[in-house]
Amino acid sequence: MDLGTELASEQSLVYRVAMKSLFEHLESLCEGAVAVDREARIVWISEKYVKRLGLKSAADALGREVEEVIPNSLMREVVRTGEPILLDIMPFGGESFVVTRMPLHDDSGKVIGAIGFVLYDRLHYLKPLVSKFARLQTALADAQKKLVEERRAKYTLSSFVGSSPAIAELKRQARRAAQLEATVLLVGETGTGKELVAHAIHAASPRAHRPFVAVNVAAVPETLLEAEFFGAAPGAYTGVERKGREGKFKLADGGTLFLDEVGDMPLAVQAKLLRVLQEREIEPLGSNRVLPLDVRVIAATSLDLAELVRLGRFRSDLYYRLNVLAIRLPPLREHLADLEAIADQMLEQIGVRVGLPQRELAPSAVAALAAYHWPGNIRELRNVLEKAVLHSDRTRLEARDFESILPQPAASPIPHAGVRPLTDAVAEAERAAIRTALVAAKGKKAAAAQLLGISRATLYEKLGQLGIDG
């Protein structure tokens, strides 16, 4: 006998001895064991199992179908499928057994029966496993609950401070919009509270218990916008998760999707958005499946969409689809009567956040704030108040606390030959820089904005302000 044959013979012997030893040890350690043939008839049963089942002897079980002796047995299922059931809890009378079941094969691999073992007769042996499973379930439930809470509306109409006629009309329109299913377009300058109103409309609508998902179009790279909105099938592009990626529309299914700065959306994505609004279905990137959708869209913009349509930068059909129910948010300078109430609420929030006593506004401070034109609106007001709180030790803020914070009005220029106002010089320099960037980017706005180091939204604003027909 050569070395290879001898080694193979030794391996076979070790395997047979191991299997026999494993079976004998398992049979002696467990609380019972039973074997069935291909018809699920009992061909062998251990003495422990005989006693536990209340039989007089093994002969009372042999040849009988396993369910006659063990009513809740799944041995027949193991024989039928050829698949093991490695861990299961089987009720028997008033008890529960922890069992394992495995198929038996002949040399050709054909299933000829099955064998089962009662590992434990008391469930407390599984306490560590059950406890770990329970902890995992609790952690999963907590994570799901947190995710749901994060996707709920954070604000209501009561969060929008103000009682002036302009704000009263805004709230009336928002309440009416909340009860309708129409697409809403929120129009207003930067910092007027468009996202807060979107939250409030959702919170007052029949969809309030469903997700509220917000996405800032200007903040997402153009190359990722389509996947961000509509999702991606597995392998659609490098970096996509193995199970694919759900887009914002799918996450908002049944609820509300808020599209902030929608005027910054590329034309190619605008076409797909129009289809979603019309057909109420999405097709993930790289997929040939169309998924039905039930989403209410609230869009917002600080740009003049009608002007963008005229310039060919925004699809007219999408504009008409979005502009079904338009709500204009007034700039702060149009409702200065609310300024003091808004500032008081902000000062309270700032005090809590930075851990300082709440400040108040003296009449002189209110007058100073009301005299400013607030191009950044409520967002700028918060920034100014926070700076004043951090730089002053006074509990009652006065006008002098804002002198170095509020921008001062420019003095009237004194005419002088050869000298141009700085604003004119800056505007001309910006025009030259933008035109150079557009030429270098071959007319592509996103690439030009990247070259200039500004966002697409800012570029579009400057194109309009400087009168550049890009």
C-alpha positions in Angstrom: 0.0 0.0 0.0 1.5 3.3 -1.1 1.6 6.4 1.2 -1.3 8.1 -0.5 -3.6 5.1 -0.1 -2.6 4.6 3.5 -3.3 8.3 4.3 -6.7 8.1 2.7 -7.6 5.0 4.6 -6.5 6.6 7.9 -8.6 9.7 7.1 -11.7 7.5 6.4 -11.2 5.6 9.7 -10.8 8.8 11.7 -14.0 10.3 10.1 -16.0 7.1 10.9 -14.8 7.0 14.5 -15.4 10.7 14.9 -19.0 10.4 13.6 -19.7 7.4 15.8 -18.2 9.1 18.8 -20.1 12.4 18.1 -23.4 10.5 17.8 -22.8 8.5 21.0 -21.8 11.6 23.0 -24.7 13.7 21.6 -27.2 10.9 22.2 -25.9 10.5 25.8 -25.8 14.2 26.5 -29.1 15.2 25.0 -32.6 14.7 26.5 -33.8 12.4 23.7 -33.1 11.3 20.1 -35.2 9.8 17.3 -34.6 8.7 13.7 -37.1 8.3 10.9 -37.0 6.8 7.4 -37.8 8.4 4.1 -41.6 8.0 4.9 -41.1 9.7 8.3 -41.7 6.5 10.1 -39.8 6.0 13.4 -36.9 3.5 13.0 -35.0 4.2 16.2 -35.7 6.1 19.4 -33.5 6.5 22.5 -34.6 5.2 25.9 -34.5 8.7 27.3 -37.0 9.8 24.7 -39.2 6.8 25.3 -39.5 7.7 29.0 -40.0 11.4 28.3 -42.8 10.6 25.9 -44.5 8.3 28.4 -44.1 5.2 26.3 -43.7 1.7 27.8 -40.9 0.8 25.4 -39.3 1.7 22.1 -41.4 -1.0 20.4 -44.5 1.2 21.0 -43.0 3.8 18.7 -41.1 1.8 16.0 -42.8 1.7 12.6 -45.3 4.5 13.4 -45.4 7.8 11.6 -43.5 10.3 13.7 -46.5 12.7 14.2 -48.5 9.9 15.9 -45.9 9.8 18.6 -44.6 13.4 18.6 -47.5 15.5 17.4 -45.6 18.7 16.7 -42.6 17.1 15.1 -41.1 18.6 11.8 -39.1 15.6 10.9 -41.2 14.9 7.8 -40.4 18.5 6.6 -36.7 17.8 7.0 -37.0 14.5 5.0 -39.1 16.3 2.3 -36.7 19.3 1.8 -33.4 17.7 2.8 -32.7 20.9 4.8 -31.8 20.8 8.5 -33.6 22.7 11.2 -30.7 23.4 13.5 -32.5 25.1 16.3 -36.2 25.1 17.1 -38.6 25.2 20.1 -41.1 22.3 19.9 -44.1 22.3 22.3 -45.1 18.9 23.8 -48.0 18.8 26.2 -47.3 21.4 28.8 -43.6 21.5 28.0 -41.3 23.0 25.4 -38.2 21.3 24.0 -35.2 22.9 22.3 -34.6 20.5 19.4 -32.3 20.1 16.3 -33.2 18.1 13.2 -30.8 16.9 10.4 -31.4 14.9 7.2 -29.6 11.6 6.6 -28.1 10.8 3.2 -26.9 7.6 1.5 -23.6 7.4 -0.3 -25.2 8.8 -3.5 -26.5 11.9 -1.6 -30.1 10.8 -1.6 -32.2 11.6 1.5 -33.1 8.4 3.3 -34.4 9.8 6.5 -33.7 12.2 9.3 -32.5 12.3 12.9 -33.5 14.7 15.7 -32.2 15.5 19.1 -33.9 17.1 22.1 -31.0 19.4 23.3 -32.8 20.8 26.3 -36.0 20.2 28.1 -36.1 23.6 29.7 -35.9 26.9 27.9 -33.8 28.6 30.5 -30.7 27.2 28.9 -31.4 29.5 26.0 -31.6 32.6 28.1 -28.3 34.1 27.0 -29.3 33.6 23.3 -32.8 34.9 23.8 -31.5 37.8 25.8 -29.1 38.8 23.1 -31.8 38.5 20.5 -34.1 40.7 22.6 -31.4 43.3 22.9 -30.9 43.4 19.2 -34.6 43.7 18.6 -34.8 46.6 21.1 -31.9 48.4 19.5 -33.5 47.9 16.0 -36.8 49.3 17.3 -35.1 52.3 18.9 -33.2 53.0 15.7 -36.4 52.8 13.6 -38.2 55.1 16.1 -35.4 57.6 16.0 -35.4 57.6 12.2 -39.2 58.1 12.1 -38.9 61.0 14.5 -36.1 62.6 12.5 -38.4 62.5 9.4 -41.3 64.2 11.2 -42.1 67.8 10.8 -40.2 69.9 13.4 -42.3 73.0 13.2 -45.9 74.1 13.2 -47.5 77.4 12.1 -47.3 78.5 15.8 -43.5 78.3 15.4 -43.7 81.2 12.8 -43.8 84.3 15.1 -45.7 87.3 14.0 -49.2 88.8 14.0 -48.8 91.5 11.4 -51.3 91.5 8.4 -48.5 90.1 6.1 -47.8 87.1 8.5 -51.5 86.6 9.2 -52.1 86.2 5.4 -49.2 83.9 5.1 -50.5 81.6 7.8 -54.0 81.6 6.2 -52.6 80.5 2.9 -50.4 77.8 4.6 -53.4 76.4 6.5 -55.4 76.2 3.3 -52.5 74.6 1.4 -52.2 72.0 4.2 -55.7 70.7 3.4 -55.1 70.4 -0.3 -53.0 67.8 -2.2 -51.7 70.3 -4.8 -48.0 71.0 -5.2 -47.0 74.1 -3.3 -44.3 76.6 -4.4 -42.9 78.8 -1.6 -41.3 82.0 -3.0 -39.2 84.3 -1.0 -35.9 85.9 -0.3 -33.1 83.9 1.4 -33.8 83.7 5.2 -37.5 84.3 5.2 -38.4 80.9 6.7 -39.4 78.8 3.7 -38.4 75.5 5.2 -40.2 76.3 8.5 -43.4 77.0 6.5 -42.9 73.7 4.6 -42.7 71.8 7.9 -45.8 73.6 9.1 -47.9 72.7 6.0 -46.9 69.1 6.4 -47.7 69.1 10.1 -51.2 70.5 9.5 -51.9 68.1 6.6 -53.5 64.6 6.6 -50.0 63.4 5.9 -48.6 64.6 9.2 -48.0 61.1 10.5 -46.0 60.1 7.4 -42.4 61.1 6.6 -41.2 64.7 5.9 -38.0 64.6 3.8 -36.1 67.7 2.9 -33.3 68.1 0.4 -31.4 71.2 -0.6 -30.9 71.0 -4.4 -28.1 73.5 -4.4 -26.1 71.5 -1.8 -26.1 68.2 -3.8 -23.4 67.8 -6.5 -25.0 67.8 -9.9 -23.5 64.3 -10.7 -25.4 62.8 -7.7 -28.7 64.6 -8.0 -30.5 62.0 -10.0 -29.5 59.2 -7.6 -30.2 61.4 -4.6 -33.8 62.0 -5.8 -34.8 58.8 -7.5 -32.5 56.2 -6.0 -30.1 53.7 -7.7 -30.3 50.0 -8.5 -27.5 47.7 -7.2 -24.3 48.3 -9.2 -25.7 51.3 -11.1 -22.4 53.1 -10.5 -19.3 52.7 -8.4 -20.0 53.2 -4.7 -23.7 52.2 -4.7 -24.6 49.9 -1.8 -25.0 46.2 -2.7 -28.7 46.4 -2.0 -29.0 49.6 -4.0 -29.9 53.0 -2.7 -33.3 54.5 -1.9 -33.8 58.0 -3.2 -35.5 60.9 -1.4 -38.7 60.3 -3.2 -39.0 56.7 -2.0 -38.1 57.8 1.6 -40.9 60.3 1.5 -43.5 57.9 0.1 -46.8 58.5 1.6 -45.6 61.8 3.1 -44.1 65.1 1.9 -40.9 65.9 0.0 -39.5 69.4 0.4 -37.3 70.6 -2.5 -35.4 73.7 -1.4 -33.7 75.9 -4.0 -35.5 74.1 -6.8 -34.4 76.8 -9.2 -30.9 75.4 -9.0 -31.9 72.0 -10.5 -30.2 71.0 -13.8 -32.4 70.7 -16.8 -31.9 66.9 -17.2 -33.1 66.3 -13.6 -36.0 68.7 -14.2 -37.3 66.4 -16.9 -37.4 63.4 -14.5 -39.0 65.5 -11.8 -41.7 66.6 -14.2 -42.4 62.9 -15.0 -42.7 62.0 -11.3 -45.2 64.8 -10.7 -47.3 63.8 -13.7 -47.1 60.0 -13.5 -46.6 59.6 -9.8 -43.9 57.0 -10.3 -40.1 56.8 -10.3 -37.5 54.8 -12.1 -34.3 54.4 -10.1 -31.0 55.0 -11.8 -29.8 51.9 -13.6 -33.1 50.1 -13.1 -35.8 49.1 -15.6 -38.5 48.9 -12.9 -41.0 51.6 -12.4 -42.1 52.1 -8.8 -45.5 53.7 -7.9 -45.3 56.7 -5.6 -47.5 58.8 -3.4 -45.7 62.0 -2.5 -46.8 65.5 -1.9 -44.1 68.0 -3.2 -43.4 71.4 -1.6 -40.8 73.3 -3.6 -39.1 76.5 -2.6 -36.9 79.1 -4.3 -35.3 82.4 -3.8 -34.9 82.9 -7.5 -37.3 84.4 -10.1 -38.4 81.1 -11.8 -40.3 83.0 -14.5 -37.2 84.9 -15.4 -35.2 81.6 -15.5 -37.8 80.2 -17.8 -37.4 83.2 -20.1 -33.6 82.6 -20.1 -34.0 78.9 -20.9 -32.6 77.8 -17.5 -35.8 76.3 -16.2 -38.4 74.2 -18.0 -41.6 76.0 -18.6 -43.7 72.9 -18.2 -42.1 72.1 -14.8 -42.6 75.7 -13.7 -46.4 75.5 -14.5 -46.6 72.2 -12.7 -44.9 73.6 -9.6 -46.6 76.9 -9.7 -50.1 75.5 -8.9 -50.4 76.9 -5.4 -47.8 79.6 -4.9 -47.2 81.2 -1.5 -45.0 84.3 -1.1 -43.1 84.8 2.1 -42.7 88.5 2.9 -39.2 89.8 3.7 -38.6 91.0 7.2 -38.6 94.7 6.1 -42.3 94.2 5.1 -43.4 93.1 8.6 -41.2 95.1 10.9 -44.1 95.2 13.4 -43.2 91.6 14.2 -39.5 92.3 14.7 -39.6 92.7 18.5 -41.6 89.5 19.1 -39.3 87.5 16.7 -36.2 88.9 18.4 -37.6 88.1 21.9 -38.1 84.4 20.9 -34.7 84.2 19.3 -33.0 85.7 22.4 -34.6 83.1 24.5 -33.4 80.3 22.2 -29.9 81.8 22.0 -29.7 82.0 25.8 -30.6 78.4 26.3 -28.2 77.2 23.6 -25.1 79.2 24.8 -25.9 78.8 28.5 -26.3 82.6 29.2 -29.2 84.5 30.9 -31.9 85.6 28.5 -31.4 89.1 27.2 -34.0 91.8 26.5 -34.1 94.6 23.9 -34.3 98.2 25.1 -36.5 100.6 23.0 -33.3 102.1 21.5 -32.2 98.6 20.3 -35.6 97.9 18.7 -35.4 101.2 16.9 -31.9 100.5 15.6 -32.9 97.0 14.4 -36.0 98.4 12.7 -34.0 101.0 10.9 -31.9 98.3 9.1 -33.1 96.9 5.8 -32.3 93.2 6.6 -31.2 91.7 3.2 -30.6 88.4 4.9 -34.0 88.6 6.7 -34.8 86.4 9.7 -31.6 84.4 9.4 -29.5 87.5 9.4 -31.5 88.8 12.4 -30.6 85.7 14.4 -26.9 86.1 13.5 -26.9 89.7 14.6 -28.6 89.0 17.9 -26.3 86.1 18.7 -23.2 88.3 18.1 -24.7 91.0 20.4 -25.4 88.4 23.2 -21.8 87.1 23.0 -20.2 90.5 22.9 -22.2 92.3 25.6 -22.5 91.7 29.3 -25.7 93.8 29.6 -28.9 92.0 30.4 -30.8 94.7 28.5 -29.3 95.2 25.0 -29.2 98.8 23.7 -28.7 100.4 20.4 -24.9 100.8 21.1 -24.6 97.0 21.4 -25.4 96.8 17.7 -23.4 99.7 16.3 -20.4 97.6 15.4 -22.5 94.6 14.3 -25.0 96.1 11.9 -23.5 97.2 8.5 -23.4 101.0 8.3 -25.0 102.8 5.3 -22.5 104.0 2.8 -21.8 107.7 2.7 -22.8 109.6 -0.5 -19.8 109.5 -3.0 -18.0 112.8 -3.8 -17.7 113.1 -7.6 -14.1 113.2 -8.8 -12.7 112.9 -12.2 -11.3 109.4 -12.9 -12.7 107.8 -9.7 -15.6 105.4 -9.9 -17.8 104.2 -7.0 -16.4 101.0 -5.5 -19.7 99.2 -6.1 -19.5 99.9 -9.8 -15.9 98.7 -9.9 -16.7 95.5 -8.1 -19.7 94.8 -10.3 -17.6 95.3 -13.4 -14.9 93.0 -12.0 -17.5 90.4 -11.2 -19.0 90.6 -14.8 -15.5 90.1 -16.3 -14.8 87.1 -14.0 -18.1 85.4 -14.7 -17.8 85.9 -18.4 -14.3 84.4 -18.4 -15.5 81.4 -16.3 -18.4 80.8 -18.6 -16.1 80.8 -21.7 -13.7 78.4 -19.9 -16.6 76.1 -18.9 -18.1 76.3 -22.5 -21.3 77.8 -21.1 -21.9 75.1 -18.4 -23.2 77.0 -15.3 -22.3 74.3 -12.8 -18.7 74.1 -14.0 -18.4 77.9 -14.2 -19.7 78.2 -10.6 -17.1 75.6 -9.5 -14.3 77.6 -11.2 -15.5 80.8 -9.4 -15.8 79.0 -6.1 -19.5 79.8 -5.7 -22.7 77.8 -5.7 -24.9 77.5 -8.8 -27.6 79.4 -7.0 -25.2 82.3 -6.3 -24.1 82.3 -9.9 -27.7 82.5 -11.2 -28.4 85.4 -8.8 -25.4 87.3 -10.0 -26.2 86.6 -13.7 -29.6 88.3 -13.1 -28.2 91.1 -10.9 -25.3 92.0 -13.3 -27.5 91.7 -16.4 -25.3 88.9 -18.0 -27.2 86.9 -20.6 -25.3 83.6 -19.9 
